[in-house]
């Protein structure tokens, strides 16, 4: 499906309140923990995008009873009751589903499963989770020892001490989930900065575990086995979804966009720190977080402010990796150049997100250059050249292109625009709501 977008005829000096899509990472984890627990769980205000629906379908195939309306209701007899499914578990486009569930399936003796995914996911590397799981004793057979399809025969695993070379929340969470079924202390060490949602949920449940940061290294230990408990939680708004409208608000000539109930977790809000270095149009206000799975905040952005370029260092990237495309859009309009360093992880996302981000900017008339794994952006873009963008199924690229198109005086075309349903199903409706103000 094609989506045609252009700048609205004018902006107004008004404030619009906009609730963006709910957090994808937290919805995934809530579904998984609720499915592992014995009893009834309720997940309020979940993200019902395509990725999270893939996670739901996988656990339903394992025998978990899940009902979805505006909420997700899960009735489970626990992981011990999981059954071998009659057909492969389809992870769709969701790397989180594939990598995290792999840790669970590997640790349940007698359970035999196969994971598959769409064309994009089948090209994304899995070796970073396969290798440590095999070191724990997992029986895993995969395409080239790296890609889907992956067949798993559940085993009794052994605790290990494993060092991860990148700040990857998916690798860390996969091993933590496996450790829940494993006798003894499992230790995981990795560069600091990765998302810490799995640790937070387990700590709230009273799991025997600990975390520590020393210098640039983060370490986690879990003393298994541990039985997780049912959940009754509310999911905050996803910072990755907020980022698109934060940049849109800053690029407007006037007015404000208020974005409530955003997840307030420093491992997820690096984009706010970057945008705050670029201009002074952002305001964070604390909010009551009762019943939410993690704390929340309200972000208000104001248009018509001067914006300068910035430098993003490699150690910052784990806290904003999904926001690089929209931050690049912001940098294109900054008055001075920007340099984003250490973006190698973008090359193994739903697309080669680094190459496609640079192509999007160039097609719109912005000057930029990829230097190894760094992205240099000239800034100073005054008039957007009409463009046609093919995000190649990458939802983040499609949404970044849509925000960029809102600065073009002539229509721009976004191909495969329905891919936004992966993380923000009502993105285009939200974009239209902003334009009505």
VMD Tcl script that draws the C-alpha trace (Angstrom):
set ca {
  {0.00 0.00 0.00}
  {1.23 3.49 -0.90}
  {0.82 6.47 1.41}
  {0.98 10.00 0.01}
  {2.02 12.71 2.47}
  {2.78 16.41 2.24}
  {3.07 19.41 4.53}
  {-0.19 20.80 5.99}
  {-1.16 24.27 4.68}
  {-0.32 25.86 8.04}
  {0.41 25.14 11.70}
  {-1.36 26.71 14.66}
  {-0.15 27.97 18.01}
  {-2.11 25.37 19.96}
  {-1.38 22.37 22.16}
  {-2.47 18.90 21.12}
  {-2.38 15.93 23.48}
  {-1.47 12.70 21.72}
  {-1.27 9.15 23.10}
  {1.22 7.20 21.01}
  {1.52 3.45 20.64}
  {2.14 1.34 23.74}
  {5.55 -0.13 24.49}
  {6.46 -3.10 22.32}
  {9.33 -4.41 24.47}
  {7.23 -4.43 27.63}
  {4.20 -5.97 25.94}
  {6.37 -8.83 24.62}
  {7.80 -9.50 28.07}
  {4.48 -9.25 29.87}
  {2.98 -11.85 27.50}
  {5.94 -14.17 28.04}
  {6.04 -13.91 31.83}
  {2.26 -14.29 32.09}
  {2.45 -17.41 29.92}
  {5.18 -18.90 32.14}
  {3.23 -18.23 35.35}
  {0.60 -20.53 36.82}
  {-2.66 -18.61 37.09}
  {-4.51 -15.69 35.53}
  {-2.79 -12.55 34.26}
  {-4.13 -9.29 32.83}
  {-2.17 -6.88 30.61}
  {-3.86 -3.49 30.30}
  {-3.22 -1.05 27.43}
  {-0.99 -3.49 25.51}
  {0.49 -2.87 22.11}
  {-1.47 -5.03 19.68}
  {0.93 -4.58 16.78}
  {2.00 -7.41 14.50}
  {5.15 -8.27 16.50}
  {3.32 -8.71 19.80}
  {0.56 -10.69 18.09}
  {3.30 -13.06 16.89}
  {4.34 -13.61 20.50}
  {0.73 -14.31 21.46}
  {0.28 -16.84 18.66}
  {3.47 -18.69 19.66}
  {2.33 -19.17 23.25}
  {-1.19 -20.13 22.16}
  {0.38 -22.86 20.03}
  {2.21 -24.07 23.16}
  {-1.14 -24.51 24.93}
  {-1.58 -21.19 26.76}
  {-5.12 -19.74 26.82}
  {-5.02 -16.11 25.67}
  {-7.97 -13.78 25.07}
  {-7.42 -10.42 23.39}
  {-9.79 -7.45 23.41}
  {-8.65 -4.02 24.58}
  {-6.63 -5.98 27.12}
  {-4.77 -9.28 27.05}
  {-6.09 -11.96 29.43}
  {-3.84 -14.98 29.91}
  {-4.70 -18.21 31.72}
  {-1.75 -20.57 32.01}
  {-0.87 -23.76 33.86}
  {2.81 -22.79 33.70}
  {5.72 -23.76 31.50}
  {5.59 -27.41 32.64}
  {2.29 -27.76 30.78}
  {3.62 -26.50 27.44}
  {2.95 -29.00 24.66}
  {4.89 -29.70 21.50}
  {3.00 -27.79 18.79}
  {1.84 -29.60 15.64}
  {3.45 -27.00 13.35}
  {6.31 -24.46 13.54}
  {5.98 -21.40 15.74}
  {5.77 -18.38 13.42}
  {7.60 -15.35 14.82}
  {6.59 -13.17 11.87}
  {8.90 -10.17 11.70}
  {9.67 -10.14 15.42}
  {13.29 -10.59 16.44}
  {12.30 -10.13 20.07}
  {9.86 -13.04 19.85}
  {12.39 -15.35 18.21}
  {15.38 -14.55 20.40}
  {13.61 -14.44 23.77}
  {11.38 -17.47 23.28}
  {14.44 -19.45 22.21}
  {15.74 -19.22 25.79}
  {12.48 -20.60 27.15}
  {12.04 -23.42 24.66}
  {15.64 -24.59 25.10}
  {15.14 -25.09 28.84}
  {11.97 -27.24 28.93}
  {12.95 -30.94 28.70}
  {10.88 -32.99 26.26}
  {9.52 -30.01 24.33}
  {10.35 -30.01 20.61}
  {9.66 -26.90 18.57}
  {10.68 -25.16 15.38}
  {10.83 -21.38 14.97}
  {10.19 -19.73 11.61}
  {9.76 -16.13 10.53}
  {9.08 -13.94 7.52}
  {11.66 -13.25 4.82}
  {13.17 -10.32 6.72}
  {13.48 -12.11 10.07}
  {14.96 -15.17 8.38}
  {17.93 -13.03 7.33}
  {18.62 -11.67 10.82}
  {21.45 -13.36 12.78}
  {20.66 -15.57 15.75}
  {24.17 -16.78 16.55}
  {24.48 -14.43 19.55}
  {21.75 -16.34 21.38}
  {22.45 -19.77 19.90}
  {26.08 -19.94 21.03}
  {25.56 -19.27 24.77}
  {22.46 -21.49 24.87}
  {24.49 -24.33 23.39}
  {27.12 -23.68 26.06}
  {24.32 -24.26 28.61}
  {23.56 -27.61 26.94}
  {20.77 -26.60 24.57}
  {20.00 -28.81 21.57}
  {19.53 -26.37 18.69}
  {19.65 -26.95 14.94}
  {19.54 -23.87 12.74}
  {20.20 -22.81 9.15}
  {23.91 -22.18 8.93}
  {24.01 -22.18 12.75}
  {22.76 -18.62 12.54}
  {19.35 -18.14 10.93}
  {15.74 -19.27 11.08}
  {14.30 -21.88 10.78}
  {15.57 -23.13 14.14}
  {14.61 -26.46 15.69}
  {14.93 -26.85 19.47}
  {14.74 -29.96 21.65}
  {14.32 -28.83 25.25}
  {16.97 -30.01 27.72}
  {17.98 -29.67 31.35}
  {20.47 -26.82 31.09}
  {23.50 -25.96 33.19}
  {24.39 -22.55 34.61}
  {27.20 -20.67 32.88}
  {29.19 -17.45 33.13}
  {28.86 -15.75 29.75}
  {30.28 -12.51 28.32}
  {28.26 -10.75 25.58}
  {30.30 -8.53 23.25}
  {27.51 -5.99 22.59}
  {24.98 -4.21 24.81}
  {22.10 -6.40 23.62}
  {18.91 -6.61 25.67}
  {17.63 -9.48 23.51}
  {20.68 -11.67 24.15}
  {20.69 -10.80 27.84}
  {16.96 -11.48 28.21}
  {17.16 -14.77 26.32}
  {19.79 -16.07 28.74}
  {17.91 -14.74 31.78}
  {14.76 -16.58 30.68}
  {16.75 -19.79 30.22}
  {18.30 -19.26 33.67}
  {14.83 -19.30 35.27}
  {14.70 -23.05 34.54}
  {18.36 -23.78 35.32}
  {19.78 -24.93 38.66}
  {22.58 -22.75 39.97}
  {23.87 -19.25 39.35}
  {23.94 -18.02 35.76}
  {26.05 -14.90 35.20}
  {25.83 -12.59 32.19}
  {28.32 -9.80 31.49}
  {28.01 -7.20 28.74}
  {28.73 -3.53 27.95}
  {26.40 -1.29 29.94}
  {23.45 0.55 28.44}
  {21.10 -2.16 27.20}
  {17.39 -2.18 28.05}
  {16.69 -3.54 31.52}
  {12.99 -4.48 31.33}
  {13.52 -8.18 32.04}
  {15.56 -7.45 35.16}
  {12.96 -4.99 36.46}
  {10.07 -7.43 36.09}
  {12.00 -10.26 37.75}
  {13.14 -8.03 40.62}
  {9.50 -7.04 41.28}
  {8.60 -10.73 41.42}
  {11.29 -11.37 44.01}
  {13.57 -13.48 41.84}
  {16.91 -14.41 43.45}
  {19.07 -12.19 41.27}
  {21.28 -9.16 41.25}
  {22.66 -6.53 38.87}
  {25.81 -4.46 39.03}
  {27.51 -1.83 36.88}
  {31.24 -1.30 37.18}
  {32.85 1.13 34.78}
  {31.56 0.31 31.31}
  {30.45 -3.25 32.18}
  {27.08 -4.47 33.36}
  {26.66 -7.85 35.05}
  {23.57 -9.86 36.05}
  {23.26 -13.07 38.01}
  {20.25 -15.33 38.55}
  {20.06 -18.26 40.97}
  {17.60 -20.67 39.39}
  {15.23 -22.27 39.14}
  {12.56 -19.63 39.85}
  {8.81 -19.73 39.21}
  {7.43 -16.43 37.94}
  {4.12 -15.04 39.19}
  {0.97 -13.90 37.35}
  {0.80 -10.24 36.31}
  {-1.78 -7.47 36.44}
  {-0.05 -4.51 34.82}
  {-0.55 -1.44 32.62}
  {1.81 -0.90 29.69}
  {3.27 2.62 29.22}
  {3.57 4.43 25.90}
  {6.59 3.41 23.82}
  {9.42 6.02 23.77}
  {10.35 4.79 20.30}
  {6.89 5.78 19.05}
  {6.95 9.08 20.95}
  {10.24 10.02 19.27}
  {8.58 10.49 15.87}
  {6.08 13.00 17.20}
  {8.68 14.67 19.39}
  {10.70 15.48 16.27}
  {7.56 16.49 14.39}
  {6.70 18.90 17.21}
  {10.18 20.42 17.23}
  {10.10 20.93 13.46}
  {6.78 22.75 13.52}
  {6.95 26.54 13.37}
  {4.74 26.91 16.44}
  {2.46 25.06 18.85}
  {3.04 22.21 21.27}
  {2.53 18.45 21.28}
  {1.96 16.85 24.69}
  {2.82 13.14 24.86}
  {1.55 11.52 28.10}
  {2.22 8.14 29.76}
  {5.62 7.65 28.12}
  {7.85 5.00 29.66}
  {10.40 6.71 31.94}
  {13.41 4.40 31.76}
  {16.87 5.82 31.11}
  {17.84 2.79 29.02}
  {15.08 3.80 26.57}
  {15.11 7.60 26.55}
  {18.49 8.38 25.03}
  {16.72 10.20 22.19}
  {15.45 12.81 24.67}
  {18.99 13.51 25.86}
  {20.11 13.90 22.24}
  {17.23 16.19 21.25}
  {17.78 18.25 24.41}
  {21.36 18.87 23.26}
  {20.03 20.03 19.90}
  {17.38 22.47 21.15}
  {15.51 23.65 24.26}
  {11.98 22.72 23.18}
  {11.48 19.65 25.38}
  {9.88 19.46 28.83}
  {9.52 16.33 30.99}
  {6.95 16.20 33.80}
  {6.64 13.38 36.31}
  {3.38 11.43 36.35}
  {1.67 9.01 38.71}
  {2.84 5.51 37.79}
  {0.53 3.36 39.95}
  {-0.31 0.03 38.27}
  {2.08 0.67 35.37}
  {4.70 -2.04 34.86}
  {7.38 0.71 34.92}
  {7.39 4.46 35.73}
  {5.92 6.97 33.28}
  {6.39 10.62 32.40}
  {4.80 13.26 30.15}
  {6.90 14.80 27.37}
  {5.88 18.15 25.89}
  {7.65 19.49 22.79}
  {7.42 23.07 21.47}
  {7.96 24.17 17.89}
  {9.74 27.22 16.57}
  {13.02 26.69 18.45}
  {16.56 26.93 17.08}
  {18.09 23.51 16.47}
  {21.81 22.71 16.36}
  {23.64 19.58 15.29}
  {25.09 17.11 17.78}
  {27.39 14.10 18.08}
  {26.05 10.73 19.22}
  {28.74 8.48 20.67}
  {28.78 4.71 20.27}
  {28.09 4.11 23.98}
  {24.82 6.05 23.68}
  {23.46 3.97 20.80}
  {21.91 1.11 22.86}
  {19.57 3.64 24.53}
  {18.33 5.05 21.20}
  {19.08 2.45 18.54}
  {15.48 2.40 17.26}
  {15.34 6.19 17.10}
  {18.35 6.74 14.82}
  {16.25 7.24 11.64}
  {14.07 9.96 13.16}
  {17.03 11.60 14.91}
  {18.71 11.70 11.50}
  {15.66 13.52 10.16}
  {15.99 16.08 12.97}
  {19.70 16.46 12.26}
  {19.00 17.20 8.59}
  {17.20 20.40 9.64}
  {19.74 21.43 12.30}
  {21.80 24.56 11.62}
  {25.13 22.75 12.10}
  {26.45 19.28 11.18}
  {25.87 16.11 13.20}
  {27.83 12.87 13.53}
  {26.26 9.61 14.73}
  {28.96 7.11 15.68}
  {28.97 3.32 16.13}
  {25.82 2.35 14.21}
  {26.82 -1.19 13.20}
  {23.76 -2.68 14.92}
  {21.52 -0.87 12.42}
  {22.83 -3.09 9.65}
  {21.12 -6.19 11.12}
  {17.70 -4.72 11.85}
  {14.59 -5.30 9.70}
  {16.68 -3.80 6.89}
  {20.15 -2.35 6.58}
  {18.71 0.58 8.49}
  {21.90 2.63 8.24}
  {22.00 2.53 4.43}
  {18.27 3.18 4.10}
  {18.38 6.11 6.53}
  {21.13 7.76 4.49}
  {19.24 7.08 1.25}
  {16.08 8.64 2.68}
  {17.90 11.82 3.63}
  {19.64 12.08 0.26}
  {16.41 11.50 -1.66}
  {14.87 14.39 0.32}
  {17.74 16.71 -0.59}
  {19.82 16.46 2.60}
  {23.59 16.09 2.49}
  {24.90 13.08 4.42}
  {27.57 10.41 4.22}
  {28.18 6.98 5.72}
  {31.71 6.66 7.07}
  {32.23 3.04 8.07}
  {29.57 2.54 10.77}
  {29.17 6.30 11.36}
  {26.65 8.66 9.78}
  {27.59 12.29 9.08}
  {24.75 14.74 8.35}
  {25.44 18.23 7.02}
  {22.28 19.86 8.37}
  {20.83 23.11 7.09}
  {18.06 21.52 4.99}
  {15.63 24.29 4.04}
  {13.40 22.77 1.39}
  {12.59 19.07 1.13}
  {12.76 17.55 -2.35}
  {9.68 15.44 -3.15}
  {10.65 11.78 -2.77}
  {9.41 8.21 -3.00}
  {10.61 6.02 -0.14}
  {10.69 2.23 -0.01}
  {11.33 1.26 3.64}
  {11.78 -2.40 2.62}
  {9.39 -3.51 5.35}
  {11.13 -1.50 8.07}
  {8.49 0.22 10.20}
  {10.95 2.73 11.72}
  {12.04 3.87 8.25}
  {8.44 4.25 7.07}
  {7.53 6.45 10.03}
  {10.70 8.55 9.72}
  {9.90 9.08 6.04}
  {6.37 10.19 6.94}
  {7.65 12.81 9.39}
  {10.16 14.05 6.81}
  {7.41 14.23 4.16}
  {5.45 16.58 6.43}
  {8.11 19.18 5.70}
  {7.73 18.89 1.92}
  {5.53 21.34 0.03}
  {4.69 18.70 -2.56}
  {3.35 15.15 -2.06}
  {5.81 12.39 -1.16}
  {5.10 8.68 -1.55}
  {5.86 5.96 1.01}
  {5.69 2.43 -0.33}
  {4.70 -0.52 1.87}
  {3.34 1.92 4.46}
  {1.34 -0.82 6.19}
  {4.59 -2.10 7.75}
  {4.03 0.45 10.55}
  {1.53 -2.00 12.04}
  {4.51 -3.88 13.49}
  {4.96 -1.29 16.25}
  {2.45 1.55 15.81}
  {-0.75 0.38 14.06}
  {-2.51 3.76 14.23}
  {0.54 5.87 13.31}
  {-0.99 7.52 10.27}
  {-4.20 8.33 12.14}
  {-2.10 9.98 14.88}
  {-0.16 11.92 12.24}
  {-3.40 13.17 10.73}
  {-4.66 14.21 14.17}
  {-1.59 16.41 14.67}
  {-2.09 18.01 11.26}
  {-5.66 18.99 12.16}
  {-4.26 21.39 14.79}
}
mol new
graphics top color blue
foreach p $ca { graphics top sphere $p radius 0.5 }
foreach p [lrange $ca 0 end-1] q [lrange $ca 1 end] { graphics top cylinder $p $q radius 0.2 }
display resetview
